[in-house]
Amino acid sequence: MYESDLEANVKNLVERLKKRSYRPLPARRTYIPKDEKSKRPLGIPAYEDKLVQMALKQLLEAIYEQDLLDHSYGFRPKRSMHDALKRVTYIMERKKMEYVVDADISGFFNHVDHDWLMKFLNKRIGDPNIHRLVKRMLIAGIQEDGKFEPTEEGTPQGSAVSPLLANIYLHYVLDLWFEVAVKKQLRGQAEMVRFADDFVCMFQYKDDAERFYYALLKRLVKFNLTVAEEKTKIIRFGRFAESARRKAGLGKPETFDFLGFTHYCGKSRTGSYRIKRKTSRKKFRQKVKAFDEWMKQERHKKLALTIPKVRAKLMGHYRYYGITDNFMSIKAFAYLAQKSMYKWLNRRSQRQSYTKEEFYDRVVHWKLPKPRIYVNIYN
């Protein structure tokens, strides 16, 4: 075990870094659920490689944090998904935005072009040792079922430095291009909010939104990326969307998903326009299914060990999804989580089973956290 003689191993690592002989091992591939139908590959690095990645991340962060633009929120210090959602709210409610381009980059992390990434790094970092280290990490490869797979493109998810490299890549491919080139050619207002490879662009005029979309397709191809066209759309969205749709006989305004939430046009208590959110249907089903499968695995363990984990899982869900206007979604999740508990705990044995009344008495005794709103989107 590397940790058993950590001091000596780290000393040896430092020497190899100085001599430029350090080479990362292939990452071990594992899979986690992405949605109901697919799984996301993760590359789990060796312990020593994690140490190098963390050090490199700190170095690159110190350089690039001052460069990355304000509309980029993903994997940055003191920025969160909730901050990105608050920014979308501010833009859609305070500015003259009427159209949204909801775009999805296909398999972004698997298709980052190594040559382009190294060119981007060269714009800010002149040290060839850093270039060499990054390059070796990118081409270290993947180990799966005892077989080695080369990594000729992409940056493996699971690496500590991968999200930052992704931010650097999209800083040049998307962010600067949008601010410096795109906005100058538009006749109205336009704003972007990006969290890693998930982004939404908002426009005042439809023709600006359409022009941007077709320019985006060409732009991404240049850098080895493509848009998932079946997941990408231009929609009318904003304070006049409801009246415009009604006049056209089209029903309610369309919605878009961003960071696990479905965004829809709504009204405040006084009747003024507001952008509202609820847990997206896809994410809701995914979270319920994940809890149910986890509960199935836990059913034979001692309740004294399982219940604290249940509390933690519920709190984690509430703290992310418990935002303004989304109470009904988290309440529904709480109900289905308890239903899952009742189902699986009753399958342990006849002696340990509960009636419904007994179970809900136990729920009170277990002091499971109740759903509530934790994040005020206007705060």
N, C-alpha and C positions, 0 to 999 in steps of 0.2 A: 504493500500500500504506500502510495506517494506520501500521505500525511504522516506515516509512522516515523519518518526521518525527514520532516519538512524542512528544517533549517539547512541540512546538507543538500537536499534536492534543489531547493531554491538557489543556493549558492552555485550549484552546478548549472542550473538554468541561466543564471546571470552571466556566467562565463561563456556559455554557448551563444547567448545573445550578443555578447561583445565580439566574439570570434565569427559571428554571422553563420554559425553552423546549426543553429536551432531550426528545426523543421517540425511543424505541427503534424500530429497523427490524423488519419482519416476520422471524421466524426461518425459516431454510431447512430444509424438511422432508426428512428422510432416513429410511431404515428399517433396522432390525437384526433378526435372527431372534429371535423370542420363544420359540417352540417348534417342533415339527416341521411344524406346519400354518399358523402365523401369524407376522406380523412386528410389531415394536413401533415406532411412529412416534417419531422424535426431532426436536426443534426446535433447529437449530444457530444460535446467535445470532451477529451480527456482532461483530468484535473489540472495538469500542468498547462495545457492549452487555455483553460479557463482563466488562469492567473495572467497569462500574457494578453489575452483578449481584454480583460478588465483594465490592465495597465494601458493598453493601446486606446481603449475607449476613453479613459480619462484624458489622455494626451490629445486625441482628436477633438473631444468635446471642448477643451480649453481653447482650441483654435477656431472651431466652426460655430460655436454657440453665438458668437458675436456676428457671424455672417448670415445665419439662417433667418428667414423673413418672419414677420409677426404672424402671418397666416398659417405657419407650420406649427402644429401642436404635438405631434407624435413623438414619444420617447425623448422628451426634452425636460431638463430640470425645471421644477415648479410649474409644469404645464400638464394638463390632464384632458381626458375625453370630455369631461363636463365643461372645461374651459372652451373647448372647441364648439360644443353645443350652445353655450352662452353667446359665443361670437356669431354663430349662425342666426340666433334669435335677434341679436342687436341689428345685424345687417338687414334681415328680412322685415323687421318692424320699424326701423328708423330711417332706412334708405329707400330709394325709389326702385326697388327690385320687383320684377313681375314675371321673370322666367328663371328656371333652374335647369342646369345641365347636370344630371345625375350619372356620372361615369364610373366604370369599373375596369381597372387594368387587369388583364388576364394573367394570372400566375406571376405577379410582379417579382417576388423574391427569387423565383426559379429562372428568371430571364434577364437579370441585371448583366449587362455586357461588361466583361472584365476590362477590355481595352479602353472603353469610354470611362469607366470608373477611375482607372489609373490616370487618364488624362485630366479628369476633374480634380483628383487629388494633387496633381502636379501644379495646378493653378495656385494653390496655397501652401503646399509643402515641398520644399526643395531638397529635403534630406533623403538621399537614395536608400538609406537603411530602413526608413519608414515605408517607402515604396516596396522594398524587397519583402518586408515582413507582411504587409497587407497582401501582396501577390501570393506569397506562400500559403497564407490562410485561405485565400480564395480557391487555390488549386489543390488543397490538401486531400480532397476526395471524400467519399462516403463509404462506410463499411456496413453492409447489410447481408445477413445470413451467411457470414463468412466470405462474402465476395466484395471486391473493391470496385467502386465506380468512380471514374474521374469526374471532376466538376469543371467543365469547360465554360460554363456560364452560371450566373446566379450567385446569391450569397445565402448560405444555409440558415434557416430559421432555427433558433436554439443557441446560436452564437451570441455572446455578449455584445460584440461589436457590430453585428449584422444590422440592427435597426438604425444605428448611426450612419453606416455606409449607405443604407437605403435613403436616409434623409439627404445625405450629400448628393447622391445620384439624382434624386427628384428636385433638389434645390436648383440644379442646373438645367435639367430636362424640362421641368414644369414651372417651378416657382418664379425664377428670374425671367423666364420667357413670358409668363403671364403678365408680370408687372412691367417689364421693360418693353416688350414687343407687342403683345396682344392689346393691352389697354389703350395704347396710343392710336390704334386703328379703329377703335369703337366710337360710336357717337353718343353713347350713354354710359351710365355707371355700371361697374362690374367689380365683383369681389370673389375671392376664393377662400375656402377654409379646407385645410388638409391635415389629416392625421395618418402618418405613414403613407401607405398607398391608397388610402380611402379619402376621397376628396369630393367636394361639391362646389360648383361655380354658379354664381347668381348674377343675373343681368337685368338691366332696365328694359331693353328692347329685344324682341324676338329675333330680328335679323342679326343682331350682335351675337346672340346665343348660338344661332345656326352657323354663323361664320366661324366662331370659336370652335365649335364641335368638329367641323370638317378640317380646320387647321390642326386640331388636336390629333386627329387620326394620322395625318402626315407626319406630324412632329414625333409621335411615339414610334412609328415605324423606323425612323432614322436611328433611334436608340434601342432597337431590338425589342420593342414593346408593342403590344396591341391592346385595343379596347374590346371587352366582351360586349359585342353589339346587342346581344339579346338582353343584357342587363343595363344598357345605357339608354337614356331617354332625355328628351327636352320637354319640359312641362310648363304650363301656365300656373304660376304659384305666387300668391301675394294678396294684397288688400283688395284688388279688383278681380281676382280669379273667380270668385263665386258668382258675381254678377255677370261676368263675361261668359261663363259656362251656362248660366241660366238662360241668357239671351240666345245662346246657340242651341239650346235644348239638349245639353250634354250632361246634366246632372251635377253631382258634387265635383269640386276641384280634385285633380289628381294628387297623389301623395308621392313622397320619396323616402327612401331609407338611408340613414346615415348613423354609423356607430351603434347599431343595434336598436335604433328607434325609428318608427314610422312617423314622419313629420306631416302634419295636415293643417289646413287652414281652419281656424276657429275664431271664436269671439270671446271677449272679456265679459265680465258681469255687466258692464255698462254698454255692451253692444259693439265696441270697437274691435278692429281686426287684431288677431293674435295668432302666432304660430304655435301649435300645440304638438305634443308627442305622446306616443304610447309604445310599449315594447313591440318590436316588429313581430309579426306572426311567425316568421322563420326562427327568430331567436327564442321566442317564447316556447315553441314546441321543442326546440333543441335543449333548452335549460330544463324543462319538465322531464324530458326523456333521460337526460344525464342524471338528474336527481333520482329518478325511478331505478335506473340501472345501478347506481351507487347503493341505494337502499337495499336492493336485492342482494348485493355482496355483503352488506353489513348485518343482515337479518339474524345471523347465528351468533353474533358477537354480544358481549355483555352490554346492556343498556347504559351502564355507567360510563362506558367508553364511547358508545354511539351517539348519545344525546348531545354531549358538548360539540361533536362534529356537526350534528344537525343544526345546532344554534349558529355555528360559524358559517355554514353554507347559506342559511337563511339571511343572516346579517350581511354577508357578502353580496347577495342578490339585491337586498333592499338598498344597500348603500350605493350601488351603481344605478339600478333601475328606479329607485325611489326619488324621482325628480318631479318637478311641477307638472301637474295634469296627468300623471301616470299612476295614480293610486289604485284604480280598478285593476290594472294589469298585475301589480305586485300582490294585491289581495287575492286575485285568481291563482297566482303562483303559490301563495301560502296555503290556499285551500287544497290544491292538487298535491302539494308536498305532504300535507297531513294525510290525504287520501292514500298516497303511496306508502307512507309509514304504516297506516292501519292495515293495508293489504299484506305487506311483507312481514310485519311483526306477527300477524296472525297465522303465518305459514311456518312458524318455527316448530311448534308442537301443540297438541290439543291442550296440554296442561298450561302452556304459557299464552294462550290466545285471550283476546279481549272481546267483550261486547262493545258496541259503539259507545254506549254510555260510559263504560269503564275506560275506554280509550281516551275520550275527551276529558274525563277527569284526570287522566295521566298527563294529558297535554298541558293542563293548568299546572299540575305539579312540576312538570319539566321546565316550566317557565320559558317556553319557546318565544323568541322575539316576535312581536306583532308587526305587521307591515305598516310603514309610515313613510312620509316624504322626508328625505334627508337633504336634498339639494334644491335650493331655490334658484331657478334658472335666471331670475332677475337680480340676484344678490351680487 
